[in-house]
Amino acid sequence: MADYDAVIVGSGINSLACAAFLARAGWRVAVLEREAEPGGAVRTAELTEPGFHHDVFSAWHPLWVGGPAHAELGDALAERGLEYLNTEHPTGTLFPDGESSFLTTNTDANAAELERHGAGDGASWSETIASLGAQAELVFGVLGTELWSSAGLGLGAKAYRRLGRRRLTEFGAEVVQSSRDWLTMTFASERAHGLLAPWVLHTGLGPDAAASGFMTRVIAFAIEAGGMPVPRGGGARLVDALVRLIQDHGGVCETGRDVEKILVKNGRATGVRLVDGDSAGAERAVICNVTPTQLYGRLLDAADVLAEVADAGKRFRFGRCDMQIHFALSEPPRWEGDERLDKTAIVHLTPGLDGVSRAVNEADRGLLPTEATVVVGQPQTIDDSRAPAGKGILWIQLQELPWHVKGDAAGKLDVGSGNWDESLREGYADRIQARIAKHIPNLESSILRRVVLSPADLQKANINLERGDPYSGSLALDQNFLWRPFARQPGHRTSVDRLFHIGASTWPGPGLGAGSGTLVAKALLQPPAARRLVGRLNTFVRQGQA
Ligand SMILES: Cc1cc2nc3c(=O)[nH]c(=O)nc-3n(C[C@H](O)[C@H](O)[C@H](O)COP(=O)(O)OP(=O)(O)OC[C@H]3O[C@@H](n4cnc5c(N)ncnc54)[C@H](O)[C@@H]3O)c2cc1C
């Protein structure tokens, strides 16, 4: 049995960031990945035709570049070949009538754009950005803190001192407000609503969900401040650089290594056993980047964990499903309408706030939406190395789909058994392609190849994308913030000593920010005396929670 200080199960972005921090600090680290490639939902491949480099799953890196791991590891990763490219034209929405609305990286330009659509909306935008800027420490503090811990308690105390009881109560109300309520209270124009509402889908929420207003504001602020960075050559370059960094510090990253059991002795995690019978010992920590369903349904023996915790973990809920469509084109797409569409990284096609709300509601009721929110990603607007000269590439995302399809809200597609088989997948992709083609007249004549990934394909590609949920678990309020991954066992510590739970299913949730991996690494790297003190405080806070 090979021995390490830490064994990390799975090689998602949280695992790699965590391993990089630990390895850099001198820990002997092993990252074990069951698939053939490291990176989980970060993968770049010539999926369609040679020379076309598709980000198969995630593609946009504002959360990584704006996050705590990049702040510390960025230089070391750049030394290992990682280069970020960015744009001043991160996003826009194209409405069915051909009108569009855009967000750039400039506050005044954005205010002018929103004012063009609705008198007074320019000033509302400037106020939104200014007030979020003033609260940035608290807002990003919430998103970057272990909430059930002394640090979480400290953040609360600091906010109380700064804001006072009344303002803090208002801040709490703002956090749980829906996107619809925030948008309609803040902006007069439906174009402004339609520009921002689709972004809640990227946080796993719908516009009527609790906390979606907060997430809309945070994302709007982050996009304006940070643009839409992508690594030159594709997302996998980030994975390559992280793996190199881990290896340069003596760490190990192995693929094709499916962990089937966490070894527990006297209530303490001591290592893992793999499907092939091999095992790896961990002297200081076993860190699992898995869903709660896998952690409590597969990796831990019933005898090693309280029955009520295991039951709650197995009942963890997944959210709506995702489909990805990749196009290789013989020429770049040419949009009809506003010339800014050609250079915008992410264009949403939607009728607006009500359109997003309707599509989410249809998916929640098991239906294929009549008019989905289509995310048209154009990586080539930032990085021309993604396709051969003169050719085009598109990354399409559809985040409003059910796992089991009961019917078609449009009443057109025969959904058969309701399972995501080839016929349903390609039939639905045809509908989306026709929608896009209405706005990109040269789309259909230029398709060299189309590859579609259904929710079932996503689950097959990555066990953490259970039920085709790109965000590894519903972000409904009872599984979010203080309650992520689930109320019986929130945070990253588990009831098994030295066993830690990270990944999109855990706080602060999905995305490439690597928040959970960073939080756990930082906790493990605290000096022993501080760790003991913080451990005692955390026990106190957690006992209060129990
Ligand atoms: C289609 C799609 C598009 C997205 N787009 C974006 C985007 O543009 N920007 C953004 O910020 N976020 C995006 N996201 C979300 C983001 O990519 C994910 O939230 C994030 O990558 C998840 O990282 P993770 O660390 O939780 O692990 P994951 O990436 O889920 O990786 C977990 C890894 O663990 C492995 N594993 C699990 N169990 C075991 C085991 N028992 N043994 C060994 N290995 C195991 C899995 O095989 C997998 O490789 C997208 C997600 C998807 C699916």
The ligand as a Gaussian input file, in Angstrom:
#p B3LYP/6-31G(d) Opt

LIG

0 1
 C      -21.493000      21.028000     -19.484000
 C      -20.987000      21.903000     -18.383000
 C      -20.660000      23.219000     -18.662000
 C      -20.182000      24.046000     -17.628000
 N      -19.755000      25.299000     -17.929000
 C      -19.100000      26.028000     -16.983000
 C      -18.391000      27.202000     -17.323000
 O      -18.300000      27.573000     -18.481000
 N      -17.788000      27.904000     -16.316000
 C      -17.838000      27.486000     -15.018000
 O      -17.291000      28.170000     -14.129000
 N      -18.451000      26.325000     -14.673000
 C      -19.055000      25.588000     -15.623000
 N      -19.618000      24.381000     -15.303000
 C      -19.547000      23.910000     -13.916000
 C      -18.136000      23.448000     -13.580000
 O      -17.510000      22.937000     -14.713000
 C      -18.207000      22.366000     -12.522000
 O      -18.998000      22.795000     -11.429000
 C      -16.803000      22.041000     -11.999000
 O      -15.909000      21.783000     -13.048000
 C      -16.906000      20.849000     -11.068000
 O      -15.639000      20.566000     -10.550000
 P      -15.456000      19.528000      -9.371000
 O      -14.158000      19.837000      -8.752000
 O      -16.659000      19.552000      -8.502000
 O      -15.384000      18.085000     -10.022000
 P      -15.778000      17.430000     -11.405000
 O      -15.335000      18.280000     -12.522000
 O      -17.190000      16.992000     -11.386000
 O      -14.830000      16.168000     -11.393000
 C      -14.982000      15.126000     -10.488000
 C      -14.079000      14.016000     -10.943000
 O      -14.056000      13.013000      -9.936000
 C      -14.031000      11.764000     -10.572000
 N      -14.515000      10.763000      -9.624000
 C      -15.712000      10.736000      -9.007000
 N      -15.816000       9.649000      -8.225000
 C      -14.642000       8.988000      -8.332000
 C      -14.142000       7.796000      -7.752000
 N      -14.880000       7.065000      -6.911000
 N      -12.887000       7.393000      -8.063000
 C      -12.107000       8.133000      -8.900000
 N      -12.550000       9.258000      -9.494000
 C      -13.800000       9.686000      -9.212000
 C      -14.921000      11.939000     -11.766000
 O      -14.654000      10.958000     -12.751000
 C      -14.571000      13.353000     -12.216000
 O      -13.530000      13.353000     -13.165000
 C      -20.091000      23.535000     -16.307000
 C      -20.419000      22.208000     -16.043000
 C      -20.841000      21.392000     -17.083000
 C      -21.130000      19.951000     -16.782000

